[in-house]
Amino acid sequence: MHSDKAIITCAITGVLTDPGQHPVPVTPEELAREARRACDAGASVVHLHFRRQEPGKGHLPSWDPQLARDCVQALRAACPGLIINQSTGVVGPDCQGPIDCLRATRPEMAACNAGSLNYLKVRSDGAWAWPPTLFDNPPAKVKEFIDAMAETGTLPEFECFDLGIVRCVQMYRQTGMYQGLPEYNFVFGVASGMPADPDLLPILLRLKIPQAPWQATLIGRAEIWPLHQRVAEVGGHLRSGLEDTFYLPDGSKVASNGPLIEQLAQCARAAGREVASVSEARAMLGLAAALA
């Protein structure tokens, strides 16, 4: 059992989920409303993707720096002190869009995808769910993001989709690409990445740098919740939201981020841990206090 507090992150909207089919927020006002629900339920961090704002385009990503500013300002107004964790994921070598957004908003944290993954999924009829894609994150691209985040005062959150990627993070530190204690995000449930299997946790914890903070992202349906509980029990921080799932442990579907975050808070308390406040989360992650 761990007595340390659990930081809860809400992955508020995701990258491609279609707002025409699912209740995901797209506009700055919708994002702010959902962030408030998440904060009220216990989240101190919001992981944020930006979406195109034109009618019928809300399922597509945007790297418009002014939109990024508008979204972040709306979230900060709705939830004073909130920790913003910005997405940076792009396919291909051109990182300029996400870097422009980092410079525009200077978020406290941002995702730093730490290695490449064949991004695959097969339908029940044996056809590809989408064209097979390489989510390419070679070391030169990772370094570009690390350097940009150093410039903007942003803590990288190293996204690890597989065991080998966890090992790469240590190499980035050994070679001086990254200084300091890395913050890991173990991503479970991508069909071609790590399965949502609690038996992987002891291996991951052996492979990460000792004392480094970590959280788990679990993508799936009701089956992910036993792993969330196990993460809480072994000292990890917790993340959920409409980017990752629409389903509670009983299989019921949610219409907002609030119930998912409430469920994570229950996982933490069932493991004997309290939920970190925003100021506590900032201290635990080594972030500056929020500006008044």
Short mmCIF file of the C-alpha atoms (twelve columns), coordinates in Angstrom:
data_MODEL
# 
_entry.id   MODEL 
# 
loop_
_atom_site.group_PDB 
_atom_site.id 
_atom_site.type_symbol 
_atom_site.label_atom_id 
_atom_site.label_alt_id 
_atom_site.label_comp_id 
_atom_site.label_asym_id 
_atom_site.label_seq_id 
_atom_site.Cartn_x 
_atom_site.Cartn_y 
_atom_site.Cartn_z 
_atom_site.pdbx_PDB_model_num 
ATOM 1   C CA . MET A 1   0.000   0.000  0.000   1 
ATOM 2   C CA . HIS A 2   1.201   3.533  -0.781  1 
ATOM 3   C CA . SER A 3   0.334   6.532  1.339   1 
ATOM 4   C CA . ASP A 4   1.603   9.064  -1.212  1 
ATOM 5   C CA . LYS A 5   -1.005  11.110 -3.020  1 
ATOM 6   C CA . ALA A 6   -2.198  10.245 -6.501  1 
ATOM 7   C CA . ILE A 7   -2.095  12.859 -9.277  1 
ATOM 8   C CA . ILE A 8   -5.097  12.498 -11.589 1 
ATOM 9   C CA . THR A 9   -4.843  13.562 -15.238 1 
ATOM 10  C CA . CYS A 10  -7.909  14.009 -17.427 1 
ATOM 11  C CA . ALA A 11  -7.336  13.281 -21.135 1 
ATOM 12  C CA . ILE A 12  -10.153 15.570 -22.053 1 
ATOM 13  C CA . THR A 13  -10.785 15.085 -25.788 1 
ATOM 14  C CA . GLY A 14  -8.186  13.093 -27.758 1 
ATOM 15  C CA . VAL A 15  -6.939  13.418 -31.290 1 
ATOM 16  C CA . LEU A 16  -9.397  11.842 -33.757 1 
ATOM 17  C CA . THR A 17  -12.581 10.942 -31.856 1 
ATOM 18  C CA . ASP A 18  -15.466 12.235 -33.962 1 
ATOM 19  C CA . PRO A 19  -17.588 14.804 -32.065 1 
ATOM 20  C CA . GLY A 20  -20.423 13.882 -34.433 1 
ATOM 21  C CA . GLN A 21  -20.474 10.398 -32.861 1 
ATOM 22  C CA . HIS A 22  -19.172 10.956 -29.323 1 
ATOM 23  C CA . PRO A 23  -19.557 13.714 -26.681 1 
ATOM 24  C CA . VAL A 24  -15.991 15.053 -26.956 1 
ATOM 25  C CA . PRO A 25  -15.308 18.775 -26.461 1 
ATOM 26  C CA . VAL A 26  -13.866 20.735 -29.401 1 
ATOM 27  C CA . THR A 27  -14.338 24.493 -28.905 1 
ATOM 28  C CA . PRO A 28  -12.506 26.459 -26.196 1 
ATOM 29  C CA . GLU A 29  -15.830 26.871 -24.356 1 
ATOM 30  C CA . GLU A 30  -16.586 23.131 -24.474 1 
ATOM 31  C CA . LEU A 31  -13.056 22.287 -23.330 1 
ATOM 32  C CA . ALA A 32  -13.346 24.727 -20.419 1 
ATOM 33  C CA . ARG A 33  -16.689 23.241 -19.341 1 
ATOM 34  C CA . GLU A 34  -15.289 19.696 -19.415 1 
ATOM 35  C CA . ALA A 35  -12.112 20.787 -17.617 1 
ATOM 36  C CA . ARG A 36  -14.241 22.226 -14.819 1 
ATOM 37  C CA . ARG A 37  -16.094 18.907 -14.478 1 
ATOM 38  C CA . ALA A 38  -12.806 17.030 -14.384 1 
ATOM 39  C CA . CYS A 39  -11.280 19.377 -11.796 1 
ATOM 40  C CA . ASP A 40  -14.371 19.159 -9.602  1 
ATOM 41  C CA . ALA A 41  -14.010 15.352 -9.713  1 
ATOM 42  C CA . GLY A 42  -10.333 15.419 -8.666  1 
ATOM 43  C CA . ALA A 43  -8.165  16.061 -11.738 1 
ATOM 44  C CA . SER A 44  -5.248  18.474 -11.316 1 
ATOM 45  C CA . VAL A 45  -3.814  17.946 -14.834 1 
ATOM 46  C CA . VAL A 46  -5.624  18.176 -18.183 1 
ATOM 47  C CA . HIS A 47  -4.037  16.542 -21.244 1 
ATOM 48  C CA . LEU A 48  -5.077  18.715 -24.166 1 
ATOM 49  C CA . HIS A 49  -5.383  18.189 -27.923 1 
ATOM 50  C CA . PHE A 50  -6.431  21.007 -30.244 1 
ATOM 51  C CA . ARG A 51  -9.091  20.364 -32.930 1 
ATOM 52  C CA . ARG A 52  -10.105 22.123 -36.114 1 
ATOM 53  C CA . GLN A 53  -12.953 24.542 -35.384 1 
ATOM 54  C CA . GLU A 54  -14.702 24.652 -38.788 1 
ATOM 55  C CA . PRO A 55  -18.070 22.861 -39.108 1 
ATOM 56  C CA . GLY A 56  -17.596 19.169 -39.842 1 
ATOM 57  C CA . LYS A 57  -13.836 19.322 -39.146 1 
ATOM 58  C CA . GLY A 58  -13.860 18.844 -35.363 1 
ATOM 59  C CA . HIS A 59  -12.435 15.320 -35.631 1 
ATOM 60  C CA . LEU A 60  -9.190  16.649 -37.167 1 
ATOM 61  C CA . PRO A 61  -6.160  18.017 -35.270 1 
ATOM 62  C CA . SER A 62  -5.145  21.673 -35.416 1 
ATOM 63  C CA . TRP A 63  -1.732  23.236 -34.767 1 
ATOM 64  C CA . ASP A 64  -2.930  26.846 -34.984 1 
ATOM 65  C CA . PRO A 65  -1.023  28.751 -32.253 1 
ATOM 66  C CA . GLN A 66  -3.831  31.276 -31.772 1 
ATOM 67  C CA . LEU A 67  -6.383  28.489 -31.257 1 
ATOM 68  C CA . ALA A 68  -3.955  26.861 -28.800 1 
ATOM 69  C CA . ARG A 69  -3.767  30.140 -26.861 1 
ATOM 70  C CA . ASP A 70  -7.559  30.502 -26.863 1 
ATOM 71  C CA . CYS A 71  -8.056  26.945 -25.571 1 
ATOM 72  C CA . VAL A 72  -5.439  27.228 -22.833 1 
ATOM 73  C CA . GLN A 73  -6.752  30.626 -21.681 1 
ATOM 74  C CA . ALA A 74  -10.297 29.223 -21.497 1 
ATOM 75  C CA . LEU A 75  -9.127  26.260 -19.405 1 
ATOM 76  C CA . ARG A 76  -7.091  28.448 -17.046 1 
ATOM 77  C CA . ALA A 77  -10.050 30.817 -16.565 1 
ATOM 78  C CA . ALA A 78  -12.368 27.884 -15.754 1 
ATOM 79  C CA . CYS A 79  -9.862  26.124 -13.467 1 
ATOM 80  C CA . PRO A 80  -7.344  28.501 -11.839 1 
ATOM 81  C CA . GLY A 81  -4.007  26.788 -11.219 1 
ATOM 82  C CA . LEU A 82  -4.797  23.878 -13.527 1 
ATOM 83  C CA . ILE A 83  -1.729  22.061 -14.919 1 
ATOM 84  C CA . ILE A 84  -1.861  21.948 -18.725 1 
ATOM 85  C CA . ASN A 85  -0.314  18.875 -20.384 1 
ATOM 86  C CA . GLN A 86  -0.247  19.509 -24.129 1 
ATOM 87  C CA . SER A 87  -0.196  16.923 -26.913 1 
ATOM 88  C CA . THR A 88  2.640   17.065 -29.460 1 
ATOM 89  C CA . GLY A 89  2.117   13.872 -31.465 1 
ATOM 90  C CA . VAL A 90  2.663   14.147 -35.225 1 
ATOM 91  C CA . VAL A 91  3.436   11.572 -37.912 1 
ATOM 92  C CA . GLY A 92  6.436   12.476 -40.054 1 
ATOM 93  C CA . PRO A 93  9.535   14.606 -39.448 1 
ATOM 94  C CA . ASP A 94  7.860   18.049 -39.419 1 
ATOM 95  C CA . CYS A 95  7.433   19.085 -35.756 1 
ATOM 96  C CA . GLN A 96  6.890   22.791 -36.424 1 
ATOM 97  C CA . GLY A 97  3.137   22.832 -35.681 1 
ATOM 98  C CA . PRO A 98  3.344   21.378 -32.161 1 
ATOM 99  C CA . ILE A 99  6.483   23.399 -31.387 1 
ATOM 100 C CA . ASP A 100 4.739   26.614 -32.478 1 
ATOM 101 C CA . CYS A 101 1.873   25.723 -30.108 1 
ATOM 102 C CA . LEU A 102 4.304   25.023 -27.239 1 
ATOM 103 C CA . ARG A 103 5.859   28.458 -27.777 1 
ATOM 104 C CA . ALA A 104 2.420   30.086 -27.935 1 
ATOM 105 C CA . THR A 105 1.099   28.574 -24.695 1 
ATOM 106 C CA . ARG A 106 4.192   27.558 -22.661 1 
ATOM 107 C CA . PRO A 107 2.339   24.710 -20.908 1 
ATOM 108 C CA . GLU A 108 3.640   23.248 -17.655 1 
ATOM 109 C CA . MET A 109 3.831   19.771 -19.237 1 
ATOM 110 C CA . ALA A 110 3.665   18.186 -22.680 1 
ATOM 111 C CA . ALA A 111 3.676   14.695 -24.118 1 
ATOM 112 C CA . CYS A 112 7.034   13.612 -25.525 1 
ATOM 113 C CA . ASN A 113 6.469   10.412 -27.499 1 
ATOM 114 C CA . ALA A 114 9.603   8.474  -26.630 1 
ATOM 115 C CA . GLY A 115 9.804   5.908  -29.435 1 
ATOM 116 C CA . SER A 116 8.264   4.648  -32.664 1 
ATOM 117 C CA . LEU A 117 5.301   2.285  -32.910 1 
ATOM 118 C CA . ASN A 118 3.595   0.453  -35.769 1 
ATOM 119 C CA . TYR A 119 0.094   1.829  -35.139 1 
ATOM 120 C CA . LEU A 120 -2.147  -1.049 -36.195 1 
ATOM 121 C CA . LYS A 121 -5.581  -2.473 -35.535 1 
ATOM 122 C CA . VAL A 122 -7.458  -5.334 -37.200 1 
ATOM 123 C CA . ARG A 123 -11.243 -5.566 -37.448 1 
ATOM 124 C CA . SER A 124 -13.148 -8.757 -36.658 1 
ATOM 125 C CA . ASP A 125 -13.433 -9.485 -40.405 1 
ATOM 126 C CA . GLY A 126 -9.625  -9.501 -40.752 1 
ATOM 127 C CA . ALA A 127 -9.381  -6.107 -42.472 1 
ATOM 128 C CA . TRP A 128 -7.210  -3.258 -41.194 1 
ATOM 129 C CA . ALA A 129 -9.256  -0.819 -39.083 1 
ATOM 130 C CA . TRP A 130 -7.237  1.996  -40.720 1 
ATOM 131 C CA . PRO A 131 -4.283  2.030  -43.127 1 
ATOM 132 C CA . PRO A 132 -1.232  0.664  -41.262 1 
ATOM 133 C CA . THR A 133 0.710   3.638  -39.913 1 
ATOM 134 C CA . LEU A 134 4.171   4.133  -38.432 1 
ATOM 135 C CA . PHE A 135 3.993   6.578  -35.541 1 
ATOM 136 C CA . ASP A 136 7.595   7.642  -36.045 1 
ATOM 137 C CA . ASN A 137 9.532   9.062  -33.119 1 
ATOM 138 C CA . PRO A 138 13.239  8.589  -33.893 1 
ATOM 139 C CA . PRO A 139 15.812  10.061 -31.474 1 
ATOM 140 C CA . ALA A 140 16.370  13.210 -33.568 1 
ATOM 141 C CA . LYS A 141 12.645  14.011 -33.415 1 
ATOM 142 C CA . VAL A 142 12.484  13.253 -29.679 1 
ATOM 143 C CA . LYS A 143 15.445  15.605 -29.151 1 
ATOM 144 C CA . GLU A 144 13.730  18.366 -31.120 1 
ATOM 145 C CA . PHE A 145 10.785  18.164 -28.736 1 
ATOM 146 C CA . ILE A 146 12.973  17.905 -25.612 1 
ATOM 147 C CA . ASP A 147 14.898  21.020 -26.710 1 
ATOM 148 C CA . ALA A 148 11.705  22.962 -27.492 1 
ATOM 149 C CA . MET A 149 10.268  22.033 -24.086 1 
ATOM 150 C CA . ALA A 150 13.458  23.181 -22.361 1 
ATOM 151 C CA . GLU A 151 13.026  26.530 -24.139 1 
ATOM 152 C CA . THR A 152 9.374   26.895 -23.032 1 
ATOM 153 C CA . GLY A 153 9.919   25.650 -19.457 1 
ATOM 154 C CA . THR A 154 7.749   22.589 -20.105 1 
ATOM 155 C CA . LEU A 155 8.164   19.224 -18.326 1 
ATOM 156 C CA . PRO A 156 8.259   16.374 -20.885 1 
ATOM 157 C CA . GLU A 157 6.017   13.418 -20.136 1 
ATOM 158 C CA . PHE A 158 7.692   10.484 -21.877 1 
ATOM 159 C CA . GLU A 159 4.973   8.412  -23.565 1 
ATOM 160 C CA . CYS A 160 5.987   4.738  -23.646 1 
ATOM 161 C CA . PHE A 161 3.866   2.371  -25.760 1 
ATOM 162 C CA . ASP A 162 6.124   -0.637 -25.291 1 
ATOM 163 C CA . LEU A 163 8.829   -2.049 -23.021 1 
ATOM 164 C CA . GLY A 164 11.684  -1.109 -25.356 1 
ATOM 165 C CA . ILE A 165 10.542  2.508  -25.395 1 
ATOM 166 C CA . VAL A 166 10.793  2.596  -21.582 1 
ATOM 167 C CA . ARG A 167 14.437  1.511  -21.937 1 
ATOM 168 C CA . CYS A 168 15.073  4.255  -24.515 1 
ATOM 169 C CA . VAL A 169 14.161  6.937  -21.959 1 
ATOM 170 C CA . GLN A 170 17.125  5.869  -19.814 1 
ATOM 171 C CA . MET A 171 19.377  6.155  -22.884 1 
ATOM 172 C CA . TYR A 172 18.175  9.720  -23.547 1 
ATOM 173 C CA . ARG A 173 19.346  10.536 -20.043 1 
ATOM 174 C CA . GLN A 174 22.630  8.609  -20.337 1 
ATOM 175 C CA . THR A 175 23.559  10.470 -23.531 1 
ATOM 176 C CA . GLY A 176 22.625  13.884 -22.108 1 
ATOM 177 C CA . MET A 177 19.653  14.354 -24.458 1 
ATOM 178 C CA . TYR A 178 17.579  14.888 -21.322 1 
ATOM 179 C CA . GLN A 179 18.743  16.029 -17.904 1 
ATOM 180 C CA . GLY A 180 16.794  15.472 -14.742 1 
ATOM 181 C CA . LEU A 181 14.405  12.790 -13.580 1 
ATOM 182 C CA . PRO A 182 12.082  11.783 -16.423 1 
ATOM 183 C CA . GLU A 183 8.325   11.522 -15.916 1 
ATOM 184 C CA . TYR A 184 6.976   8.354  -17.559 1 
ATOM 185 C CA . ASN A 185 3.570   7.629  -19.026 1 
ATOM 186 C CA . PHE A 186 3.051   3.899  -19.640 1 
ATOM 187 C CA . VAL A 187 0.429   3.583  -22.384 1 
ATOM 188 C CA . PHE A 188 -1.583  0.347  -22.352 1 
ATOM 189 C CA . GLY A 189 -4.300  -0.811 -24.710 1 
ATOM 190 C CA . VAL A 190 -3.126  0.339  -28.160 1 
ATOM 191 C CA . ALA A 191 -3.720  -2.807 -30.224 1 
ATOM 192 C CA . SER A 192 -0.105  -2.955 -31.465 1 
ATOM 193 C CA . GLY A 193 1.440   -1.761 -28.188 1 
ATOM 194 C CA . MET A 194 1.342   -3.016 -24.591 1 
ATOM 195 C CA . PRO A 195 -1.868  -4.869 -23.660 1 
ATOM 196 C CA . ALA A 196 -3.786  -3.754 -20.562 1 
ATOM 197 C CA . ASP A 197 -2.225  -6.550 -18.490 1 
ATOM 198 C CA . PRO A 198 -1.378  -5.956 -14.797 1 
ATOM 199 C CA . ASP A 199 1.425   -8.559 -15.063 1 
ATOM 200 C CA . LEU A 200 3.448   -6.011 -17.076 1 
ATOM 201 C CA . LEU A 201 3.612   -3.520 -14.203 1 
ATOM 202 C CA . PRO A 202 6.449   -5.186 -12.221 1 
ATOM 203 C CA . ILE A 203 8.552   -5.358 -15.406 1 
ATOM 204 C CA . LEU A 204 7.918   -1.706 -16.264 1 
ATOM 205 C CA . LEU A 205 8.777   -0.599 -12.748 1 
ATOM 206 C CA . ARG A 206 12.067  -2.506 -12.931 1 
ATOM 207 C CA . LEU A 207 12.926  -0.861 -16.262 1 
ATOM 208 C CA . LYS A 208 12.168  2.746  -15.352 1 
ATOM 209 C CA . ILE A 209 14.703  4.964  -13.605 1 
ATOM 210 C CA . PRO A 210 14.337  4.588  -9.799  1 
ATOM 211 C CA . GLN A 211 12.456  7.427  -8.066  1 
ATOM 212 C CA . ALA A 212 11.097  8.726  -11.389 1 
ATOM 213 C CA . PRO A 213 7.366   9.525  -11.249 1 
ATOM 214 C CA . TRP A 214 5.054   7.574  -13.532 1 
ATOM 215 C CA . GLN A 215 1.460   7.269  -14.575 1 
ATOM 216 C CA . ALA A 216 -0.514  4.840  -16.697 1 
ATOM 217 C CA . THR A 217 -2.767  5.601  -19.645 1 
ATOM 218 C CA . LEU A 218 -5.279  2.800  -20.265 1 
ATOM 219 C CA . ILE A 219 -7.155  2.668  -23.564 1 
ATOM 220 C CA . GLY A 220 -10.144 0.341  -23.849 1 
ATOM 221 C CA . ARG A 221 -13.526 -0.412 -22.334 1 
ATOM 222 C CA . ALA A 222 -14.654 -1.766 -18.950 1 
ATOM 223 C CA . GLU A 223 -11.709 -4.217 -18.899 1 
ATOM 224 C CA . ILE A 224 -9.191  -1.435 -18.157 1 
ATOM 225 C CA . TRP A 225 -10.451 -0.696 -14.631 1 
ATOM 226 C CA . PRO A 226 -8.758  -3.580 -12.755 1 
ATOM 227 C CA . LEU A 227 -5.440  -2.288 -14.127 1 
ATOM 228 C CA . HIS A 228 -6.261  1.265  -13.008 1 
ATOM 229 C CA . GLN A 229 -6.814  -0.158 -9.526  1 
ATOM 230 C CA . ARG A 230 -3.508  -2.035 -9.630  1 
ATOM 231 C CA . VAL A 231 -1.679  1.129  -10.779 1 
ATOM 232 C CA . ALA A 232 -3.123  2.966  -7.778  1 
ATOM 233 C CA . GLU A 233 -2.001  0.161  -5.456  1 
ATOM 234 C CA . VAL A 234 1.633   0.136  -6.648  1 
ATOM 235 C CA . GLY A 235 2.119   3.909  -6.510  1 
ATOM 236 C CA . GLY A 236 1.420   5.143  -10.035 1 
ATOM 237 C CA . HIS A 237 -0.435  8.291  -10.955 1 
ATOM 238 C CA . LEU A 238 -3.751  7.926  -12.744 1 
ATOM 239 C CA . ARG A 239 -5.168  9.115  -16.064 1 
ATOM 240 C CA . SER A 240 -8.485  8.694  -17.833 1 
ATOM 241 C CA . GLY A 241 -10.885 10.760 -19.919 1 
ATOM 242 C CA . LEU A 242 -12.846 10.709 -23.153 1 
ATOM 243 C CA . GLU A 243 -9.605  10.313 -25.143 1 
ATOM 244 C CA . ASP A 244 -9.008  6.911  -23.525 1 
ATOM 245 C CA . THR A 245 -12.423 5.378  -22.822 1 
ATOM 246 C CA . PHE A 246 -16.171 6.010  -22.693 1 
ATOM 247 C CA . TYR A 247 -16.906 3.172  -20.253 1 
ATOM 248 C CA . LEU A 248 -17.121 2.749  -16.481 1 
ATOM 249 C CA . PRO A 249 -16.340 -0.587 -14.747 1 
ATOM 250 C CA . ASP A 250 -19.988 -1.703 -14.985 1 
ATOM 251 C CA . GLY A 251 -19.927 -1.203 -18.762 1 
ATOM 252 C CA . SER A 252 -22.118 1.898  -18.728 1 
ATOM 253 C CA . LYS A 253 -21.193 4.641  -21.187 1 
ATOM 254 C CA . VAL A 254 -20.388 8.159  -19.972 1 
ATOM 255 C CA . ALA A 255 -21.335 11.458 -21.597 1 
ATOM 256 C CA . SER A 256 -18.624 13.570 -19.942 1 
ATOM 257 C CA . ASN A 257 -15.191 13.319 -18.350 1 
ATOM 258 C CA . GLY A 258 -16.530 13.827 -14.825 1 
ATOM 259 C CA . PRO A 259 -17.628 10.240 -14.030 1 
ATOM 260 C CA . LEU A 260 -14.344 8.789  -15.342 1 
ATOM 261 C CA . ILE A 261 -12.316 11.053 -13.055 1 
ATOM 262 C CA . GLU A 262 -14.625 10.289 -10.099 1 
ATOM 263 C CA . GLN A 263 -13.957 6.599  -10.721 1 
ATOM 264 C CA . LEU A 264 -10.171 7.171  -10.729 1 
ATOM 265 C CA . ALA A 265 -10.457 9.021  -7.414  1 
ATOM 266 C CA . GLN A 266 -12.288 5.977  -6.029  1 
ATOM 267 C CA . CYS A 267 -9.422  3.754  -7.242  1 
ATOM 268 C CA . ALA A 268 -6.906  5.945  -5.413  1 
ATOM 269 C CA . ARG A 269 -8.885  5.924  -2.165  1 
ATOM 270 C CA . ALA A 270 -9.469  2.169  -2.353  1 
ATOM 271 C CA . ALA A 271 -5.665  1.829  -2.482  1 
ATOM 272 C CA . GLY A 272 -5.295  3.949  0.656   1 
ATOM 273 C CA . ARG A 273 -4.170  7.078  -1.188  1 
ATOM 274 C CA . GLU A 274 -5.603  10.566 -1.284  1 
ATOM 275 C CA . VAL A 275 -6.021  12.587 -4.478  1 
ATOM 276 C CA . ALA A 276 -3.440  15.351 -4.930  1 
ATOM 277 C CA . SER A 277 -4.680  18.926 -5.120  1 
ATOM 278 C CA . VAL A 278 -3.380  21.155 -7.894  1 
ATOM 279 C CA . SER A 279 -0.791  22.769 -5.602  1 
ATOM 280 C CA . GLU A 280 0.301   19.349 -4.284  1 
ATOM 281 C CA . ALA A 281 0.588   17.986 -7.839  1 
ATOM 282 C CA . ARG A 282 2.725   20.978 -8.840  1 
ATOM 283 C CA . ALA A 283 5.082   20.340 -5.923  1 
ATOM 284 C CA . MET A 284 5.268   16.583 -6.613  1 
ATOM 285 C CA . LEU A 285 6.143   17.184 -10.286 1 
ATOM 286 C CA . GLY A 286 8.630   19.962 -9.541  1 
ATOM 287 C CA . LEU A 287 6.538   22.589 -11.326 1 
ATOM 288 C CA . ALA A 288 6.397   26.254 -10.401 1 
ATOM 289 C CA . ALA A 289 3.448   27.468 -8.359  1 
ATOM 290 C CA . ALA A 290 0.557   28.781 -10.427 1 
ATOM 291 C CA . LEU A 291 0.569   32.470 -11.246 1 
ATOM 292 C CA . ALA A 292 -2.128  34.367 -9.390  1 
# 
